């Protein structure tokens, strides 16, 4: 620990341990007769009301990525980093009806994961396996991003190396294994209160110390005016507006495809809870906009990122800003907010990924007769393995801009949209065509991500998520978010292949609209009754 950070470290450790203790206490909170089932361990008994769900889903979606990666991107690229604000606004109208439908069908049939729904909807265990593996892989870098947030705080206090990640892994592993989804649900209350406190103080106190908002924006503009990069600045320009819009839209489409987002929704006790939350969660987006402004404040305050292995770590700009501007004791509170903001989503993500493995790989292919107790045990064990995978993501991938980790996951999870999101409104797609579309989109997305360099970070590959349209033969300097291009490839292949399969079946005299006979659809009276009872 560096000299001068003792007070900050003490406050951080005390709050961190206090909240981690709540994770263990959560095993007794709203405790059922038995935790030996995925409904109880992995979904909290499907009994969370409006307030608990609001904090749980908010803690699930607004994470260490919010506090660390978004301001870091604003610090380095300017206005382009604000894409997270519009995407968290437009996402709720987009998914409002879809999530209500998903909850209804899952409630009737006992689905725990999105792949459970796909398995029933299209009658294809292979397609469900593809969706499950995709969800697990996409979740890994997202969990890694949370651990990067903790690492950035510790670096600011002079604690270096990867051993803090091991400590974070052990803490997460212990209380997640014992308490399941109840742990992050309980911790989310404290996490959100700390974040709101820190942000309100920051946006009122820091600009006043820096000479006002006018000086903050002037300092940011002066910095970007001196850089050779044409796409940065405090305003968007013609070169990055298209990518900004597509990145916001693509991120919005991806957000509730993530397994952890679905887990938070399925833990709700009824449809009205989901409706209220989709209406109230945009309040977090206002706070997100304020958090993004911390990047400009860091520029005005003259913050220089911590240098690690000869290169600056931009993830540290917000913790350093707090260190420069706040008294030591309150900087410790702010650091704890970032650290706890990582614990909540990381726990939910590891649970969601473990549920995918248990229901759609273990039970489907390894042990079809697994009991509820066996399912719960396997999920507990796999949740530990997932965290190890997240740590490996940090060691293998360069998290210089940690937001890249989330963007990679976004490109991957978007390829499940035709099967999951569109599958909720139509069964027109052929299951084999959906697999073909997924494969084409995944190959295209990974190839484009691999092909993107970042000279500023001396990276030849995986240098970002903005793909040059000129590489596709267009005479323009504009770029587009890789995820949307890959999704377009996915949809084109899925539609074309479905048309081919349907034509072939009609030619053979078969019905082209084969349906899974055990899935309740819009006409199912059980779902209709549920909709009527939930609306009263």
N, C-alpha and C positions, 0 to 999 in steps of 0.2 A: 504494500500500500504506500503510495507516494505521500511525502510529508505535506501536511496541511489539509488532508482529507479525512481526518479522524472523525470529526463530528458527522460529516456526511455519511461515512461508512457505518457508524453506530446507528444512526437513524434508519438508514436503508436496511441494515440487517435485522433490526428490531421489528420493523414493519413487515419485512419479507417473511420472517419467521412467524409472526403473529398470523398473517394471512395463510401461510402454509399450514399452521395449526388448525385453522378453520377448515381446511381441506380434509383433515382427519376427523374433525368433529362432525363433518357433514354426513359421515356414515350413520350417525344416530339421528340426523335431521329427517323428519317425515319418514322414519324407517318402517319398511313393510315387515311382514312376518318372515320373509326370506328375500335375500338379494341374489339368489341363485337362478336368475333368468335375465335375458337381454332386455326385456321390458323394464325391469327394475334397475339393473346395473347400468345398462346402456341408454335408457330413455327416461330414467327417473320415475318410473311407474306411469308414464304418460299422464301425469296429473298436475303439471305446472299451470298456474293461473296467469292472468295478464301481467302482473307486476314481475313475477319471477321470470316469465318468458321474455319480458322487455329487457331486463338486465342480462339474462342469459344470452339471448340472440344479439343484443347490443355488444356484450362482452366478446361474443363469438366473432362478430364482423368487424368491430373497431378495435384493433389490436396494437401490438408493439409496432406493426407496420404503420399504423396511424401516427404514432408518436415519433418514430425514428426515420422510417423510409420516406414518407411523403415530404416532411420538411427537408430531408437530405436531398431529394430530387429538386425541390424548389430552390434550395441553396445552390445546386449545381447547374440547373437548367432554366430556372425562372418559372414563367407562367405555365409552361407545359406540365409542371408538377401538380397543378390544381385540377387535373383531369379527374382526380378521385372525388372531388366535390359533386360535379354533375352526375357522375355514374352512381353515386350513392343516393341521389335524388330520383333519377329516372327508374331505378331498379324496382322500387316498391309498386308503382302502378303496373309495371311489366309482369310482375310475379304474383300480384294480388289474387287473381282468380286461379292461377295455376297451382299455387301452394294450398289453397283451400280444397281444390280437387284432390291433390296428392294426399292431404291429411285424411279426407273422407275415405278414399279407397284404401289407404294404409290402415286406418282405424278398423274398417270392416274386415279386412283380410289379415291383419296382424303383421303387416310389412314393417321391417325395421330399417331397411336400406333402400336407396333408389334402385339398386340392382334387383331387389326382391320384386319391385313393381314391374321392371322390364321383363323379368323372368316370366311373370304371369301374363303380362300384356301381350307379349309376342310369342309365348310358349317356347322360348329358346334359352336353355341353360348356357349355351355358348355365348350368346349375346350378353346375358347377365354376367358371365365371367369377364368378358371384355370390359363392361361398364365398371365392375368391381375393381379390376386391376388398374384401370384408368383413374378411378377415384383415389385409390391408395397412392399411386405414383404422384398424382397432382397434389396430394396433401403433404407429402414429404417436404418439398421446399417451403410450403407455407408454415409448417411447424419449425423448420430451420430458421425462418425469418423471425419467429418469436425468440428463439435462442440468441439470434444475432442482436436483438434489442437488449437482452440482458448483458451480453458481452460488451456492447457499446457503453453501457452505464459503468460497468466495472473498469473498462479501459480508461474512462474519464477519471476514475478515482485511483488510477495507477496500478490496477490489477490486470496483468496481461496473461497471455497463454490460453490454451483451450480447456484448462481444468475447470474454469467456472461453468462451462457447458456440461461437464460431467456432474457437477453439483446440481445444476438445474435439472438434469435428467433424473438424478436420484430422487429429488424432491417431487417432481412430477410423477415419476414412476410409483412412488410409495403411496401418495394419497389418491391417485387415480385408480390404482389397483384396489384399494380398500373401499373407496366411496363411490366410484363410478361417476355418473353425470351429476349427482347431487353436489359433488365437491366444487366444480366450476360454477354451478348455479348459485351456491352460497357465497363463494368468493367474489362473484361478479358484483354484488352489492358494494363491497368495500372498494373494489377496483374502480368502479364508475364514480363513486363519491370522490376518491382521490384525484381522478383525472379531471373532473369538473372543477374541483378546487384549484388545482395547479394551473389549468388553462385560464380560468377567470382572473387569477392573480397575474399570470404572465401577460395577458393582453392589456391589462390595465397598468401594470407596474413597469414592465420592461420598456415599452415605447416612451413613457414619461422620463425614464432614465437616459434614453437615447436621443432626446430632443424632439419627440413627436413623430407621428406617422409620416409626415412629409419628408422628414430626414431619412426615415427607414426606407421608403421607396426610392428616394434620390440616390441613396448609397447603393441600393440594389441595381438601379439602372446604370450607375457609373461603373459598377463591376462588370456587368454584361456588355457594356459598350466597348470595353477593352479586350474582350475575348474574340478569337477568330471564328467561333462557332456561329453560323448565321441563324440558328434556330432558337437561341436562348434570348432572354429579355423579360421584362416585366409584363409585356403584352405578347400575344400570339401574332404570328405573321403568316403570309401566304404559304410559306414552306411547311409549316407544322400544323395548320388548322385542321386539315383532313385527318392526319394521324391522331390529333387530339380528340376529334369527334369519334373516330372509329375505336380508339382506345377506351374512351368513356363508355360507348355502347357495348363493346365487347366485354369489358369488365363487368358491366351491369348484367349482361346475359349469363356470365360465368358465375356470378356471386352465389346464387342459390342452386347452382348445380353441384357445388362442393358438398361432399358428404356431411361435413360438420354443420353446414347451414340447414340441411335437411333434418339432421338429428335434432337441432334446436326446435324446429317446427313440429316434428312428430312427437316431441315431449309435451306439447301443449294438450290441455285436457279437452278442448273443444274448438270448433271453428270460429266462434266469436273471439276467442283469444288471439287467433291469427289475424282476424280483421282489425282488431284494435291495435295490434303491434305493427302491422303494415302501415297504419295511419300515423302511429306515434314515433316510429323509429327514425323518420327523417330529422327529428330533433338532433340526433347524433351528427347529421350532416352539417348542421350549423357549427357544431363544435369542431368538426373536421376541417372546415374552412379556416377557423381560428388557429388550429394546430399547424396547418400548412404555412400560415404567415410567420411561424417561428423561423422558417428558412430565411426570409428576408430580414428578420430581426438579427439573426446570426451574422448576416453580411454586414449590417450596420454596426454591430458590436465588434467587428473585426475578428471574429472567431476563426481560428485556424484548426482544421481537423487534426486529430492525433495521427502521427505518422507510424505506420506499422510495416516493417520489412521494407522500408524505403519509399512507401507510397502512402498518401493521406487516406485515412478511413473516414469518408463523409458521413457514415452512420453516427459518428460521435458529435456532430455539430450541435444537436439539440442538448444533449447532456452538458457539453462545454458551455453553451449559452446559459444554462441554468447555473453552472458553476461560477461563471463570470458575473452574473447579474443578481443572483439571490444570496441572502445570508446562508451560511453553511447548513444550518438546521433545516431551512426550507428547501434547499437544494437536495438534501437527503430525502425529504418527503417527495419531491419531484422524481428523484431516481426510483424511489419505491413504486410510484405510480407507473413508471415505464416497466419495471420488473414484474409487477403484479399484472399489468396489462398484457404481459407475455404468458403468464401462467394459465390464465383462464382459457384463452383460445387454444393453446397447445394441448391442454387436457381434453377439451372437447374434440379436437381434431384427431388425437390419438385414439379416443374412444370410437369415433365414427369410422376411422380406417380399420380398427380391429373388428368392428361389427361387420364390415364388408367382407373381410377375410372369413370370419366365422360362418356367416349365413350363406355366402355365395361361392366360397371355395371349399372350406372345411366340410360343411354339411352337405354340399351338393356333390362333391367329388371324393372326399376322404372318409366321411362317416355319416351316411345318410340317416342312420337311426340315432343320431346324437340327441341326448336328453337336454332339457332346458338348463340343467345344472352344468352339463358338459359344455354347452354353448357359452355360458357365462364364464367358465374357467378358461376356455380357449381365448375368448375376447380379452380377458384380463392379461393373459400372457402375451398375446400379440400386441397389445397396447404398449408393452415394454419394448418389443422389437421395433415398433414404428418409431419410437423416440430415438433408438440407436440409428435407424435409417436417416432421421432428420439431422442428427449430428454428423453423419457421413456426408450429407448434402453440403454442409458447411465446409468440411474438409476437402471435398472433391471439387465443388463449384466455388468460384471466387466471388464472395459476397461483397465486392467493393461498393456497388450500389445494391443494397439488399433488396430493393424493390424489384430488381431483375428476377429474384427467386420467385416472387409472387406472380410476375408476368409470365414466367415459364410455366408455372402451374396453371395459370389462366388459359394459356394456349392449349394445354393438354386437356383440361376439364371441359373446354368448349366443345370438344369433339363428341361429348355425350349428349349434347343438346337435342339432336334429332330423335334419339331413343327415349330420353327422359321427358324433356319439356314438350316436344311435339307429340310424343307418345301419349301424353295426358289428354290431348284434344283429338287425336286421330290414330287409327290403327291401319291407315292406308299403306304405310311403308312395309315392304317385305323384310323379314328379319335378316336374311342373307344380304340384302341390299344395304341395310343399316351397318352390318359388319364391314362390308366393302367400303362404304362411305367413311366409316370410322378409320379404317386403315389408310385410305387415301389422304384424309385430312391430317392424320397423325404424321404420316411420312412427309407431307408437304410442310406442315408446321415446324417439325424438327429440322428439316433441311433449311428452311428460311432462317430459323434461329441460329443454326450453325453457320450460315453464310454471312451473318451480319457482323462486321468488325467494329471495333471501338478503338481508334488510334490513340485517343486521349488516355486510355487505360492500357495501351499496348496489348490489346487483345485482338486476335485475328478471327476468333469465332465466339459465338454466344455473347456478343457485345451489346445487346439490347433487343428490343422487340419491334422497332420501326424498320420496315422493309422498303427499300427503294423501288418505286414502280418502274424506274428505268431498267432495272434488272429483268423486268418482264417484257421489255421492248417498248415501253411508253416513253415518249419524248417529254419528260417532266422530271423535276427534282423532288417532287412530293414523295412522302413516305406514308405507309399504311400499316396499322397494327397487324402483326403476323396472325394473331388469333382469328381475326375476321376473314383474312384471305384463306386460311386453312379451313375455317368453317364453310366458306363458300365452296371450296373443293369438295368437302364432305357432302354437302347438300346436293351438289350437281351429280356426284357419283351415286348417292343414295336414290335420288329421283330417277336417274337414267336406269339404274339397275332394277328398281322396282317396276318401271314400265316394261322392261325386258322380261322379267319374271312373270308379270301379270299377262303379258301378251302370249308367252309360252304356255301358260296354264289355260288360258282361254282357248288357245289353239288345240289343246288336248282335251277340251270339253270340261275342264275343272272350274270350280268356283274360285275366282281370284280374290275373294275376300275372306280367307280362312281366319277364324277367330279362336282365341284361347277360350275354351268352354267353361273355365272355372274362374274367370275374372269378372267382377261386377263392373258394368259399364254404366253409361248415363241412364239406361233404362232399368237398372237394377233397383228393385223396390226397397232393398235395405239401405242403399245409398240415398234414395229419394226420401225415405223416412228420416234418415239422419240429417239431411239438409233441412227438412221442415222443422225438426225438433231443435236444431241449432239456431234457427233464425227467429225463434220465438222467445 
